[in-house]
Amino acid sequence: MATIRALWRFPVTTVTRCRTSCAAHSRNRPRLTSNLPVIQLLASSRRQYAAASTATLPSEYPVSHAPIPSPEDTPNFLDNAFTPSQTTKWIDLHDPATNRLVTRVPQSTDGELHAAVESAEKAFPAWRATSILYKQQIMFKFVALIRQHWDRLAASITLEQGKTFQDARGDVLRGLQVAETACGISTQLMGEVLEVAKDMETRNYREPLGVTAAICPFNFPAMIPLWCMPVATITGNTLILKPSERDPGAAMILAALAAEAGFPPGVINIVHGSAPTVDFILDHPSIKAISFVGSNKAGEYIYTRGSANGKRVQANLGAKNHAALLPDADKEHALSAIAGAAFGAAGQRCMALSTVVTVGETRDWLPELVEQAKKLNVNGGFEEGADLGPVISPQSKARIESLIKSAEEEGAEILLDGRGFKPDGYPDGNWIAPTIIANVKPHMKCYREEIFGPVLVCLSASTLDEAIAITNDNEYGNGASIFTTSGSSATYFQKNVEAGQIGINVPIPVPLPMFSFTGNKKSVAGGGLATFYGKSGLAFYTQTKTVTSLWRSEVAGAGEGNQVNMPTQS
């Protein structure tokens, strides 16, 4: 059995006790045994699974950015077991707050990638045949285990991705909500039936696709895997998940919890790597559907190549989310909301509020917005009161700084400059403090490109119509918000703005999972036909089968002539 360490890997001797909120949650964590219980799943066919998992989690985990004496390698997760990779190609993963080595992530070998597909194929027939009520019971247990290990997941995200501990807990929560919603599958997946003629009925119902795959981004290490795992599996599919090579720890924890919840071996497998793993997923004929969240360049490539290979592809891409700030807005609420949405998670959200359009006199509110941003605590993430942490990598930091510089060169005004900031105790991290750029014009590079950092660009408009026109002229369409106390202005805005997710006095209008994530324009590949979670997510992971049946009520044996004409079903 492979002993797993990293966030889920460290021995007790390396653990620094969490702050008060973390310790309070961790007191109730049970110590996991060396083997998970035998799982028995009884489907209507009386088929049984009986499998022991070797995916275990230690009872303690690190909750600081202290040096790791002997970083251990991240394994694959195959057949409910952590399996060390035999690769010779490794990707170093560094703590964004310190740039110290946390773990090495493998470029999974070709043999390991094929093994994941074979495992998923082998598991599919029995998992498909497992009753929906038994799948539901497993999902209930999965949800309970995520709640039990919430702080472990959040600590993993803080260490590997750089979010503050509280923001990382929010990352877990928004994914957990998808799993909780999936527990209601017994009412969500019902088909339809209609008696279309005497003794004839037509019914349709949804069936799973088979082996599916998810390619996840670095910015939501728990949420995006949880957008995929529950919906793909509760509908009867098996899933191969590739977490970001920059922060796979949360996905590995989720895999271990899924095994403990009762998912049979092969239903969820995890492989690692960069472009070679992505291309394998895109090209393997047994993989029927692919979910992706990430940049436009990668997403458009994945959508094009995957679709050309006959696969379903759902792909959420980049964004440039706008907020219209009207003079009648509640100033205190609006400025606080804008600052939080622009700079939270160091701006590394696809729904970050990266652009504000001041309407009329609200351009004079920008100095107060600057003061709001100055109050934000930029720190390592485990500290009490931290508001935002570092960006993911030195390369990302350099790119963000270059976009700030381009704004200066093109004539914009830097009202608040976060370059060069370093919090006490973290001299080597990837730090950029909140930055606000005013007098931005639509032709400027800082406006045209997705910055993906703690940078807010500010444009000005004379009227609401002009603010709407600016927003609609942008090629992205994930989200847009308006801050106003006027119901008529809000209604006018929501009807005329093209973005797919609208917030009215709400800065980040990401729908809860009873709805679907509905970005549009260049923020989603394929015109937004396939979106995540909700009814659209269920449709993505299933295919409809329609059955028309005829059972004559006359006495058996009563004959009728050969039917050679087109049936009219009347």
N, C-alpha and C positions, 0 to 999 in steps of 0.2 A: 504494500500500500504506500502510495506517495504521501509524504507528510507535507501539508500545504501551509505556507507562510507567506507573507507580504502583508496586506491588511488582514488577511485571513491567515497569515503565515508566521507572524512573529512569536517567539517564545515569551513567556511572562517576564523574563528578566529585562526585556527591552521596552516594557510598557511603562509609559508615564500616565498616571491617573488622569482621567478626563476632568474637565471643569464640572461644576456642580450639576448642571442639567444633564450632562452625559452620564455622570456617575449615578444619578438617580435612576436613570433608565437601565443602566447596566447591572444594577444590583439584582434584578430579577432574571438575569440571563442564566439559563441552565447550562451546565457543562455537558457538551455533546459526547457521546460514547464513541469508541473507535470504529464501530460499524453501525449503520443505520438499520432499522428494523426491516425484516422481510416484508415485501410488498405483495399483496394478493389482490388482483383486480378481477372481478367476476363479471363478464359480459353476458349478454343474453344467450350466447352460444356456449356458456359455461367454460369458456377458455380461461385459463389461469396464467398469471404472471407470478413468478417467485424469484426475486432477485435481491441480493444484498449489495448495497452501495458502499464504496470506499471513499466517497466524498465527504470528508468531515471538516469541521471548523473548530479551532481551539477556543477555549473559553475566554481568552483575553486577546486584546489587539491594541496596537499603538494608537495613541491619540496626541501626538506631538510631532514636530518636525525634527526630532533628534536624529543624529546619524544612525544608520543601520549598519551594525558591525559586519554582517555577512549576508548581503542581499541574495535571495534565492530566486531561481528562475520560475517564471509563470508556466504552468503546464497547459496542455489541452484538457478538455472535459469530454470524454467519450464513454458511452455506455454507463453513465452515472458514476464514473471514476475520474479522478484527476490523474492524467496520464503524462508523464514527462515526455517532452518532445525530443526526438533524435536529430533535430536540425543542427546544422553548422552555422546558420545565419540567425543572429540575435539582434533585437532592437532594444537599446538601452532606454529605460524609463526613468526620468528624473523628477524629483519633487519640484514643482514650479516655484515654491517659496525659497528654496535653497540651492537648487540644481544639483543636489546630491543624488546618487544612484539609489533607486528604490527596488527595482527588479529588472530582469531582462525578459523581454517578450519574444517568443519564437516566431520565425517565419515557418509556419507549419509545413512539414514536408509534403510532397505529393502523395506519398503513401498514407500520411495522417489525414489529409483532406479526403482521399478516397475512402478511408476507414470511417470517417464521419458520415459520408453519404450512405455507405453500406449499412451502418448502424441505424440510420434514420429510415432507410428502405425496409430493413428487417422489422423495425418496430411498428411501421405504419399499419399493416393489416390488422393486428390485434388491437392497436390503439383506436383505429377507426371503428372497430366492432365493439369497443367498450361502451357501455351505456352512458348516455349523457348525464344521468344522475350520479354515476360514479365519478365521471370527470368533474362534475360540479363539486363533489365532496373533496376531491384532491385540490381543487382551486380554493375552496374554503381553508384548507390546511396551509396552502401556500401563502394566502393572505395573512393568516395568523402568524406564520413564521417570519414574514417580512416585517410585520409590526414588532415581533419579538427581537429581531436583529436590526432594527431601524438604525440605531446609533452605530453599529458596526459598519453598515453600508455607508452612512454619512461620513464616518471617519475615513473610510477608504477613498471617498470622493475628495475630501479635503486634502489628503496626503498626495493623491495622484493627479488630481485635476486642478486644485487650487481654490475651490469655492470655500466660503466660510462654512463652519459647521452647521449653522442654522439654515443657510441657503441649501446646503447639501441635503439636509433633512427634507426641505421642500422639493428637491429633485426626486427623492425617493417617494414622497407623498403623491406627486402628480403621476407617477407610474403606478403606485399602489392603487390609486383610484381606478385605473383601467382594469387591474386585476379584480378589484371589488365588484366592478360593473360586470365583468365576465362571469361572476358567480350567479348572475341572473340569466344565464344562457338558456335555461329551460323555457323561458317565455320569449326570448329574443330570436330563437332559431326555428320557430314554428312555421310550417308551410301553409299552403292554401288549398282548398278543395271546393269544387263546384260541380253539381249535377248538371251537365250541359244538355242532356237529352234523356229520354226514358231509358232507364237501366244503364246509363253511361255517365261516368264522372271523369273529370280531369283534376289532377292534383299536382302540385309542385312542391319540392322540398330541396334543401341545400345539402350538398355532400362536400367532404373535404377534398382538397386538391392532391395531397400526397406530401412529398418532401418540399419544404419551403426554406427560405434563408433570409437573414437580416444582416445588414451591414450598418453598423452603428457609429455615430460621431463621438468626438471627445467631450463635447460640451454638456451632455446629459448622460453620464455613465450608467445611471440606474433607470431614469425615466424612459429613454428610448428602447432599451431592451424590454422594459415592461409595457411599452406600447405594442410589442410584438409577441413576446412569450405567451401571455394569457390568451390573446385573441386567436393566434395561430393554433395553439394546442387545444383550447376548449372546443374548437370547431372540428377537431379530429385530425389535424395535420401533425407532422413532426417538423422540427425546426433546427436548422443549423445556424448558429449565431456567430458572427465575427464582431467582437467589440473593437473599439478603437485601440490600436497598439499603444496609444498614449496613456490610457487609463482603463485597463480591463478588469481591475480588481472587483468592482461592484458586480459586474456580470458574472464573475466566477463565484462570488458569494451567492448570488441569486440561483445559479445552477445547483450549488450544494443544497440550498433550501428547497429547490424544486424536487431534488431526489428525496430529501427527507419527507416532503409532503406526500410522496407516493407516485410521482411521475415515473413510469417504467423506463428502464435503460433504453437509450436510443431516441426517446421522444424529444429530448433537448440535448444537443451536442454543441460544444464551443471549440472553434478553431481560431487561429491568430494569423497576423501578418499584414502585409500591405498590398501592393498591386497584384502580385502573383495569386494571392488568396482571392481577391476580388474577381480576377479574370477566371479563376477556376469555378467560382460560384456562377458567374455569368454564362459559362460555356457548358457546364455539366448538364447532360440531357435529363437527368432524373430530378433536377430541381425545377419545380413548376412555377414558383413565384418568389419575388425578391422585394424586400422592403429596404429603403435607404433614406437616411437623413444626412445632409452634409452640404458641401459647396456646390455651386452651379457647374463648375468644370467637371468635377467627379460625377455629379448626379446626372448630367446630360449624357455623359459617356456611358454610365451604367444603364440609363433608360434606353438609349439607342441600341447598345450591344445586347442587352438582355431581351428587349422586345424583338430584335432581329432573330434571336434564338428561340422565339416562340414562348417566352415567359411573361407572366404578368409582372409588372413593375410598378410599385408605388414609391415616389421619390419626392421628398420635401427638400427644397434647395435654399438659396440665399434670400435675403430680405433687406429692405430699407424702410422701416416702419415710421410713419409720420404721425405727429400729433398737432392738431389745430388748436391754438390757444386763443380763446375769444375774450374780449374785454369784460363780459359779464360773468366770467368764470369765478368760482370760489378760489381766490388767489392762493391762499395758504394750502388748500388741498391740492390744487393743480401743480404748484411748484414742488411740493413734497413728492407727489406721485411721479412727476416727470423725472426728478432726480433719482428716485429709487429705480424706475424702469430703465433709465439710461445707463446707470452705473452698477446696478446689482449684477452679480456674477461676472464682474469686470467687463460687462457689455458683451459677453460671449453667449448670447442667446439669439436664436433665430427670430424671436419676438421681442428683442430688446427695442426700446424706444430710442432710436438713433437720430431722429430728425424732429425738430419742433418748428412749426410754422407759426410765428407770432402774427396775430391779426390786429392791425391798427395800433392802439396805444400799448398793447401788451409787450411790444418790443422794449419798452422802458422797464419791464419786470426782470430783464435778464440779470442785472446786478444782484437782485435778490436771489435768483436761481444760482448764481455763482456762490453766494454765501451759504445756501443750502448744501451745495456740493462740497464746499470746504469743510463742512462739519462731518462728512463721512469718514469713518475710520478704516484706513487701508492697512491690512495686517495679515498675519499668516493664516488666519482662519480658525484656529482652535482657541484663540484668545476671546475672552468675554467682550462683547460689544463690537467685534469686527464686522464691518459692513461690506467690504469686498476684499478679495485677495489678489494674487498675481494673475497674469495671463499665462497661457498654457506652456509657452516655450520662448527661448530667446529669439527664434525666427519670427514668431508672432509679434513679439515686442518690437523688433526692428521694423516690421512691416507697418505697424500702427504708427510708430514714430515718423516713418517716412511719409505717411499720409497727412499727419499733422504738419510736417514741414512743407508739404506741397500746398496746403491751405495758406500758409504764410506767403509762399512764393506767388500764389495766384491772387493775393490781395485780401484774403479774409482776415479777421481780427481774432487773435487768441485771447479770450477773456480769462480763461483759467488754463494753465499749462501744467499737465501732470508728468511731463517728462523729467527724468532725473530723480524722481522720488525714490527713497529707500526707507522703509520703516525700521525702527530700532530692532536689532537682533537678526536682521535678514539682509545682509549686504549683497548677496549674490543671486537674489530672486529676480523674477521677470516682472518688474514693477512698473506700472504706469498708473498714476493717480487720476481722478476725474479731470477731464479736459472739456472745455466748452469753447466752441468756435462760432463766432458771429459774422454777420455780413457775408454769408455763404451764398453763392449763386449756383443755379442748376448745372452750369457747365464745368464746375470745379471737380477735380478728381476726388476730393474728400466727400463730395456728395454723390457722385456717380458710382463709386465703389462701396461695397459692404466693408466697413472698417473692422467689425467684430472685436471691439475693445471698448474701454470706458471713455468714449468720445461722443459728445453730443454736438451736432451741427445745427445751426439756427438760421432759418430763412425768414424773410418778412413778406407779408401780404397786406394789402389795403382792405380787402373784403373777404368774406367767407368763400365766395365764388372763386376768388383768386387762390385761396388756400387749397380748395378742392382741386382746382386745375393743376397746381403744382404737384399735389399728391398723385393725381391720376397720370400725369406725364412721366412719372417714374416707372421704370420697367418692372419693378417688383410689386407684389400684391399680397403679402402675408397678412398684414394688419394695419389699421389706422385708428386713431382715437381723436375725440373732440372733447374739450373741456369747456363747458358752458352751463348756465342755469336756465337756458331757454329751450323748452321742449320743441318749439318749431325749428330752431336752428339745428338741434340734434337730429330731428327727423329729416330735415333737408340734407344734412350731411350723410346720414346712413343710406339714403336713397340714391345719392349722386356719387359717392366715393366708390371706386372700383375694387378696392382691397376686399379680400374674402372674409376677414374677421374684424369687426368694428367694435370699438369700445367707446361708450358714452360716459365720461368721467371715470373711465377704467383704463389704465395705461397699458396693460398687457392682456388683451382679451382672448386668451387661449380657452377654448371651450372645454367644459368638463366632459368626461367620456360617454355620457348619455347622448351627446352630440358628436360631431366629427371635426377634426382639424381641417379647416377649409380655406387654406391659402390659395391664391390663384396667380395668374399672369406668370412672370418668370420665376416666381417663388415655388412653383410645383411643376414637375415634368408631366408631359402628356395632357396638358390642359386641365388638370385637376380632376380627371375622371376617377382615379383611385386615391382615396385619402385615408388617413389613419383613424382607427378606432371608431366607435359608434356604429351606425347601420352600414356606413360605407366600408368600415374595416371588416365587418362580418361578410359583406359581399365580396371583398377582395380575397378573403381566405377560403371562400366556398364557391362551388359551381351549382347552378340550378339544374335539377332534373325534373322534367314534366312527364307525367304518366297519364295516358288516357285508357280507361278500361271499360269493357262491356261485359256485363253479366246479365244475360237474358232471364227474365222472370218466368218465361214460359216453361212448360214441362220439358225436361231434358230430352233431346232426341228429335224435337220438332225441327224439321229441316227448313232450310231456305235456300234460294238459288245462289249461284256464285255471284260475288260482288265485284264487278269489274269497273264500275264508275267511281269517280272521285267521291269519297265519303263526305257528306254534308253535315253529319252529326246533328240531324234534325228529325 
